[in-house]
């Protein structure tokens, strides 16, 4: 199933670290109102029951806004919630195995740090790639740095859409101009902000400018 590049412009990855008094559902809705074009549910702490409840709720919300919804790492939850797909890292299940479980009509995103990893993921059925960390990030302690040159080389090497991830903010997003990416994935640049909707709106405007350069 081909990913539309336009859907990957502003890819928001959830994190419950900044919930405060709000629910994740409320925060995701604010991000969608601000112009997030793709939502990934990333849960490291929740038990399966609550993870599934969360996934079903946010799937319904994304459907309302006509935005694709994927689950990070957990293929079973993605299937049970009827998510649009799943995103897996290099240490998770290999893309070919994920495809066998998910079927042909779901998206598979794969994290990649090198041209070799990117080509292998494409060969095994990935629909898009998340490449990073392109800037230092506090969200993933184990994220390896990926240089601008490597990011560009990956974009040149594959036929599937590529998004950059890792430490991206309104301050540095334009530095990614000309790399070949079709969008960015962010966590704190949206969800750590006081005004989530406005943060998404500002970021989307800059990303659009960056990809059109």
PEWO-V482260 format. One record per residue. RES is the residue in one letter. OMEGA is omega in whole degrees, 0 to 359 (* if undefined). BURIAL is # if it has 16 or more other C-alpha atoms within 10 Angstrom, else .. Layout:
RES:OMEGA:BURIAL + RES:OMEGA:BURIAL
This chain:
X:184:. + X:176:. + X:174:# + X:182:. + X:181:. + X:180:. + X:185:# + X:184:# + X:180:# + X:188:# + X:184:# + X:180:# + X:186:# + X:175:# + X:184:# + X:181:# + X:188:. + X:184:# + X:185:. + X:181:. + X:186:. + X:172:. + X:177:. + X:178:# + X:181:# + X:181:. + X:178:# + X:179:# + X:177:# + X:179:# + X:179:# + X:178:# + X:180:# + X:175:# + X:173:# + X:186:# + X:183:# + X:180:# + X:172:# + X:177:# + X:181:# + X:182:# + X:179:# + X:189:. + X:188:. + X:172:. + X:186:. + X:183:. + X:182:. + X:176:. + X:181:# + X:177:# + X:179:. + X:182:# + X:180:# + X:180:# + X:183:. + X:173:# + X:179:# + X:179:. + X:180:# + X:178:# + X:179:. + X:181:. + X:180:. + X:181:. + X:179:# + X:182:# + X:177:# + X:179:# + X:178:# + X:171:# + X:193:# + X:184:# + X:181:# + X:179:. + X:179:# + X:179:# + X:183:# + X:181:. + X:186:# + X:175:# + X:180:# + X:179:# + X:183:# + X:175:# + X:182:# + X:177:# + X:180:# + X:182:. + X:179:. + X:181:. + X:182:. + X:188:# + X:180:# + X:179:# + X:178:. + X:180:# + X:180:# + X:180:. + X:187:. + X:186:# + X:188:. + X:189:. + X:179:. + X:177:# + X:169:# + X:174:# + X:181:# + X:175:# + X:179:# + X:178:# + X:182:# + X:177:# + X:181:# + X:179:. + X:182:# + X:181:# + X:179:# + X:179:# + X:178:# + X:180:# + X:183:. + X:171:. + X:176:# + X:178:# + X:176:# + X:181:# + X:170:# + X:187:# + X:181:# + X:16:# + X:182:# + X:172:# + X:177:# + X:183:# + X:176:# + X:185:. + X:180:. + X:184:. + X:185:. + X:184:. + X:177:# + X:177:# + X:176:# + X:182:# + X:176:. + X:182:# + X:179:. + X:178:# + X:181:# + X:179:# + X:178:. + X:179:# + X:179:# + X:188:. + X:186:. + X:178:# + X:182:. + X:181:# + X:179:# + X:172:# + X:178:# + X:179:# + X:172:# + X:173:# + X:183:# + X:180:# + X:177:# + X:182:. + X:187:. + X:187:. + X:182:# + X:176:# + X:181:. + X:179:# + X:176:. + X:182:. + X:182:# + X:178:# + X:179:# + X:180:# + X:181:# + X:172:# + X:181:# + X:175:# + X:186:# + X:181:# + X:173:# + X:193:# + X:177:# + X:184:. + X:180:. + X:179:. + X:185:. + X:183:# + X:181:# + X:178:# + X:179:# + X:182:# + X:180:# + X:181:. + X:181:# + X:181:# + X:180:. + X:181:# + X:179:# + X:178:# + X:183:. + X:184:# + X:181:# + X:180:. + X:*:.
